[in-house]
Amino acid sequence: MPWLPRAALLWDLVLGFLGTAAFLVDLGADLWAAVQYVLSGRYLWAALVLALLGLASVALQLFSWVWLRADPVGLHASQPPGRCLALLHLLQLGYLYRCVQGLQQGLLVWQQEAPSDFDLAYADFLTLDISMLRLFETFLETTPQLTLVLAIVLQSGRAESYQWVSICTSFVGISWALLDYHRALRTCLPSKPPLGPGSSVVYFLWNLLLLWPRVFVVALFSALFPHYVALHFLGLWLVLLFWVWLQGTDFMPDSCSEWLYRATVATILYFSWFNVAEGRTRGRAAIHLVFLLSDSVLMAVTWLTHIAWLPSGIPLQTLLPVGGVCVLLGLALRLVYYRWLHPSCRWEPDRVDGTRGLGSLEWRRLPQNRRMAQLAQNFFPRVRDEAALPQKGEVNGVL
């Protein structure tokens, strides 16, 4: 193969390895924090850390198992028998197994001088599922864990070494998952436009600048009113779940697992924007942004009307302007991205310069991840309405 494609394959393989390593390091940091809380007699904090870790892991294994069951028979030829896969997911190792499988397929493709179209498509198939699972794990476990650790630090006024490790690994994990998910969506585009360094930096920064003030706001609310934060989350989560249901999502293979997906999306929307429906998303994104900003402002007013100082002695007046500046910068970069850097994709067969058409019989025999292809259609605007990717009702996997 030419040097540039092989270099791109190697870069994807390195990113996959780093993503798996980041997951393991973050998991180790959470377990370390839980052990330290137990040793210091803070059993409630340890229980919260383990509960968040356990719930997120169970949800992740359910997603992985349902997707594997929905994939066509024979697509994953190298997988162990069904009982072994079920045992792996029961032992909460399903996601890690997928990461190892993705790395093996990526290494196989990179080692070949001229990898087949099937091997390349299958590597994309595995990578797309891993990226989606990583995003779910980030917002079901990493982001709530980060909120909890920040609330503990703000309330106590000091941070131990294991808490700093947890904060740093959570920061890396969230940032990595957001950028990796966006890169994965790009692979679903018919023309596969590369994600350039400039657009990568802008996309990373606007997500970070809008997400971290939200996490910090919830952490402050948890530090000041620890008995009401669960009620606050549940109330907003139910509203967001109802909103997701109104958009008529169709991501999972059956109605029961679809509600698991909707509940997960509602959790993501509590912290950040996530598109789940077709059509122009500008209106829905604006509604969600106004909703979160209004909620954050109400929490800020609640702080200032009840207490002006944290239990650790930190004045709230010095923290709020920093969050406001981050939000304004994030909004500015978000406008820059969607105005000049967000690609519009022509969802139709590309016949320019003899490129293989997406409707060809050869293409239809390759593995196609309908789940992520559908999200890519929702995320990237269409130049034309005709879509060449799998339609509703088609079987996920090999078309």
C-alpha positions in Angstrom: 0.0 0.0 0.0 1.1 3.6 -0.4 2.9 5.1 2.6 0.1 7.5 3.5 -2.7 4.9 3.9 -0.4 2.6 5.9 0.5 5.6 8.1 -3.2 6.4 8.6 -3.9 2.7 9.5 -1.0 2.8 12.0 -2.3 6.0 13.5 -5.8 4.5 14.0 -4.2 1.4 15.6 -2.2 3.7 18.0 -5.4 5.6 18.9 -7.2 2.4 19.6 -4.5 1.2 21.9 -4.4 4.5 23.7 -8.2 4.5 24.1 -8.1 1.0 25.7 -5.2 2.0 27.9 -7.1 5.2 29.0 -10.1 3.0 29.9 -8.0 0.7 32.1 -6.2 3.5 33.8 -9.5 5.3 34.5 -10.9 2.1 35.9 -7.9 1.6 38.1 -8.1 5.2 39.4 -11.8 4.7 40.3 -11.0 1.5 42.2 -8.1 3.1 43.9 -10.3 6.0 45.0 -12.9 3.6 46.4 -10.3 1.7 48.4 -8.9 4.9 49.8 -12.4 6.1 50.8 -13.0 2.8 52.7 -9.6 3.0 54.4 -10.4 6.5 55.6 -13.8 5.5 56.9 -15.8 7.4 54.2 -18.0 4.5 53.3 -20.8 6.5 51.6 -18.3 8.0 49.1 -16.9 4.6 48.4 -20.4 3.2 47.9 -21.3 6.0 45.5 -18.1 5.4 43.5 -18.7 1.6 43.2 -22.4 2.1 42.5 -21.7 4.4 39.6 -19.0 2.1 38.3 -21.3 -1.0 38.6 -24.4 0.6 36.9 -22.3 1.9 34.0 -20.6 -1.4 33.5 -23.9 -3.3 33.5 -25.4 -0.9 30.9 -22.3 -1.2 28.8 -22.4 -5.0 28.8 -26.1 -5.0 27.9 -25.4 -2.7 24.9 -22.5 -4.9 23.7 -24.5 -8.1 24.1 -27.6 -6.9 22.4 -25.6 -5.6 19.4 -23.7 -8.9 19.1 -27.0 -10.8 19.1 -28.4 -8.5 16.4 -25.4 -8.9 14.1 -25.8 -11.4 11.3 -24.6 -14.9 11.9 -21.2 -15.5 10.5 -20.1 -11.8 10.5 -17.8 -12.3 13.5 -16.1 -15.6 12.3 -13.3 -15.4 14.8 -15.5 -14.9 17.9 -15.7 -17.6 20.7 -18.9 -19.6 21.1 -22.0 -17.9 22.3 -21.8 -19.2 25.8 -18.2 -17.9 26.2 -19.4 -14.5 25.0 -22.3 -14.5 27.4 -19.9 -15.4 30.3 -17.5 -12.6 29.3 -20.4 -10.1 29.4 -21.6 -11.6 32.7 -18.2 -11.1 34.1 -18.3 -7.4 32.9 -15.5 -8.1 30.4 -17.5 -7.7 27.2 -16.3 -4.2 26.4 -12.7 -5.0 27.1 -13.1 -8.1 24.8 -14.4 -5.8 22.0 -11.4 -3.5 22.5 -9.0 -6.4 22.2 -10.8 -7.7 19.1 -10.7 -4.3 17.5 -6.9 -4.0 18.1 -6.4 -7.5 16.7 -8.3 -6.7 13.5 -6.5 -3.3 13.2 -3.1 -5.0 13.5 -4.1 -7.6 10.9 -5.1 -4.9 8.5 -2.0 -2.9 9.0 0.3 -5.9 8.6 -1.2 -6.7 5.2 0.5 -5.1 2.1 -2.9 -4.9 0.4 -5.8 -5.5 2.9 -9.0 -6.6 1.3 -12.1 -4.4 1.3 -13.8 -6.8 3.7 -11.0 -6.6 6.3 -11.0 -2.8 6.1 -14.8 -2.7 6.4 -14.8 -5.2 9.3 -12.2 -3.1 11.1 -14.4 0.0 10.7 -17.4 -2.0 11.9 -15.7 -3.0 15.1 -14.2 0.5 15.7 -17.6 2.1 15.3 -19.2 -0.1 18.0 -16.2 0.5 20.4 -16.4 4.3 19.9 -20.1 4.3 20.7 -19.6 2.1 23.8 -16.8 4.3 24.9 -19.0 7.4 24.7 -21.7 5.6 26.7 -19.2 4.6 29.4 -17.9 8.2 29.5 -21.3 9.8 30.3 -22.7 6.9 32.4 -19.6 6.5 34.6 -16.7 8.9 34.0 -18.6 12.1 34.0 -20.7 11.3 37.1 -17.5 10.1 38.8 -15.8 13.3 38.0 -18.8 15.3 39.3 -18.7 13.3 42.6 -14.9 13.8 43.0 -15.2 17.5 42.4 -18.0 17.9 44.8 -16.0 16.0 47.5 -12.9 18.3 46.9 -15.0 21.5 46.9 -16.7 20.4 50.2 -13.6 19.3 52.0 -11.3 22.1 50.6 -8.4 19.7 49.8 -7.6 17.0 47.3 -5.7 13.8 48.0 -3.3 12.3 45.4 -5.8 9.6 44.4 -8.4 12.3 43.8 -6.1 14.2 41.5 -5.4 11.0 39.6 -9.1 10.4 39.3 -9.8 14.0 38.1 -7.0 13.9 35.5 -7.9 10.5 34.1 -11.5 11.5 33.9 -10.5 14.6 32.0 -8.5 12.6 29.5 -11.3 10.0 29.2 -14.1 12.4 28.5 -12.0 14.4 26.0 -10.8 11.3 24.3 -14.3 9.8 24.0 -15.8 13.0 22.5 -13.1 13.3 19.8 -13.0 9.6 19.1 -16.8 9.5 18.6 -16.6 12.3 16.1 -13.8 10.6 14.2 -15.9 7.4 14.1 -18.9 9.3 12.6 -16.6 10.6 9.9 -15.8 7.1 8.8 -19.5 6.6 8.0 -19.4 9.3 5.4 -19.5 8.1 1.8 -16.5 10.3 0.9 -14.8 9.9 4.3 -13.4 13.4 4.5 -10.4 13.5 6.8 -10.7 15.2 10.2 -8.0 17.9 9.9 -6.0 19.2 12.8 -7.8 22.5 12.9 -11.3 21.1 12.9 -10.2 18.5 15.5 -8.9 21.2 17.9 -12.0 23.4 17.5 -14.4 20.5 18.0 -12.4 19.3 21.0 -12.3 22.8 22.6 -15.9 23.8 22.1 -17.1 20.5 23.6 -14.7 20.9 26.5 -15.5 24.5 27.2 -19.3 23.8 27.3 -19.1 20.5 29.1 -16.8 21.4 32.0 -18.8 24.4 33.3 -21.8 22.1 33.3 -20.0 19.4 35.3 -18.6 22.1 37.7 -22.1 23.6 38.2 -23.5 20.2 39.2 -20.5 19.5 41.4 -21.0 22.8 43.2 -24.7 22.1 43.7 -23.8 18.7 45.1 -21.3 20.2 47.5 -23.8 22.8 48.8 -27.0 20.7 48.7 -25.9 17.0 48.7 -29.4 15.9 49.7 -31.1 17.4 46.7 -28.8 16.6 43.8 -30.4 13.2 43.2 -33.8 14.8 43.0 -32.5 17.4 40.7 -31.0 14.9 38.3 -34.0 12.6 38.4 -36.4 15.5 37.5 -34.3 16.7 34.6 -33.6 13.2 33.4 -37.3 12.4 33.2 -37.9 15.6 31.1 -35.0 14.7 28.8 -36.2 11.1 28.5 -39.6 12.3 27.5 -38.0 14.6 24.9 -35.9 11.7 23.5 -39.0 9.6 23.2 -40.9 12.3 21.3 -38.1 12.3 18.7 -38.9 8.7 17.9 -35.5 7.1 18.2 -34.9 3.8 16.3 -31.4 2.8 17.2 -31.7 -0.6 18.9 -33.0 -3.9 17.4 -36.1 -4.2 19.8 -38.3 -1.9 21.8 -37.0 -3.0 25.3 -33.4 -2.3 24.4 -34.5 1.0 22.8 -35.6 2.3 26.2 -32.1 1.5 27.5 -30.7 3.6 24.7 -33.2 6.4 25.4 -32.3 6.4 29.1 -28.6 6.5 28.2 -29.1 9.4 25.8 -31.1 11.3 28.5 -28.1 11.0 30.8 -25.8 12.3 28.1 -28.2 15.2 27.5 -28.0 16.1 31.2 -24.4 17.1 30.6 -23.9 17.7 26.8 -25.7 17.8 23.5 -26.3 14.6 21.6 -28.3 14.3 18.4 -30.6 11.3 18.0 -33.1 12.2 15.2 -33.0 13.1 11.5 -33.6 16.6 10.2 -32.1 20.0 10.8 -30.8 19.9 14.4 -30.2 23.6 14.8 -33.6 24.1 16.6 -33.3 21.1 18.9 -29.7 22.0 19.7 -30.7 25.6 20.6 -33.6 24.3 22.8 -31.2 22.0 24.6 -28.6 24.7 25.1 -31.2 27.2 26.5 -32.6 24.4 28.8 -29.1 23.6 30.3 -28.1 27.2 30.6 -31.4 28.1 32.3 -30.9 25.2 34.7 -27.3 26.3 35.5 -28.4 29.9 36.1 -31.2 28.7 38.5 -28.6 26.6 40.4 -26.3 29.6 40.6 -29.1 31.8 41.9 -29.9 29.1 44.5 -26.3 29.2 45.7 -26.1 32.9 46.0 -29.4 33.3 47.8 -28.6 30.6 50.4 -24.9 30.7 50.9 -22.0 32.7 49.4 -19.2 30.4 50.6 -18.4 26.8 50.2 -17.8 24.7 53.3 -14.1 24.8 52.5 -14.1 28.6 52.6 -13.9 29.2 48.8 -16.0 32.2 47.7 -18.5 31.4 45.0 -18.1 34.9 43.5 -14.6 33.9 42.2 -15.8 30.7 40.6 -18.9 31.9 38.7 -17.2 34.4 36.3 -14.7 31.7 35.2 -17.6 29.4 34.3 -19.3 32.2 32.4 -16.2 32.9 30.3 -15.8 29.3 29.5 -19.4 29.1 28.3 -19.0 32.2 26.1 -15.8 30.9 24.5 -17.4 27.5 24.0 -20.4 29.0 22.2 -18.1 31.1 20.0 -16.0 28.1 19.0 -19.2 26.0 18.4 -20.5 28.7 16.0 -17.1 28.7 14.2 -17.2 24.9 13.8 -20.7 24.6 12.5 -20.3 27.7 10.2 -17.0 26.7 8.5 -15.8 23.3 9.6 -18.8 21.0 9.8 -19.1 19.1 6.5 -22.2 18.7 4.5 -22.3 15.3 3.0 -23.8 14.2 -0.3 -25.5 10.9 0.7 -25.5 9.3 -2.8 -23.2 7.1 -4.9 -20.0 8.9 -5.6 -19.0 8.4 -9.3 -16.3 11.0 -9.5 -13.0 9.8 -11.0 -14.3 6.2 -11.2 -14.9 5.8 -7.5 -16.9 2.8 -6.6 -20.6 3.6 -6.2 -22.1 3.0 -2.9 -25.0 1.2 -4.5 -22.7 -1.4 -6.2 -23.1 -5.1 -5.4 -19.5 -5.3 -4.1 -20.2 -2.5 -1.6 -23.4 -4.2 -0.4 -21.5 -7.4 0.5 -19.2 -5.6 2.9 -20.0 -5.2 6.6 -21.9 -1.9 7.3 -22.6 -0.7 10.8 -26.2 0.5 10.4 -26.3 1.8 14.0 -23.5 4.3 13.5 -24.4 5.0 9.9 -27.8 6.2 11.1 -26.3 8.5 13.7 -23.9 9.9 11.1 -26.9 10.7 8.9 -28.4 12.5 11.8 -25.2 14.3 12.7 -24.0 15.5 9.3 -26.3 17.6 7.2 -27.3 16.2 3.8 -26.9 18.0 0.5 -29.6 15.8 -1.0 -32.4 13.8 0.6 -31.5 10.5 -1.1 -29.5 8.4 1.4 -27.4 5.6 0.2 -26.8 4.1 3.6 -29.0 1.4 5.2 -32.6 2.4 5.6 -35.0 1.7 8.5 -36.0 -1.9 8.5 -32.8 -3.3 7.0 -30.8 -5.9 8.9 -27.7 -4.4 10.6 -24.4 -5.8 9.5 -23.9 -7.3 6.0 -26.4 -5.8 3.6 
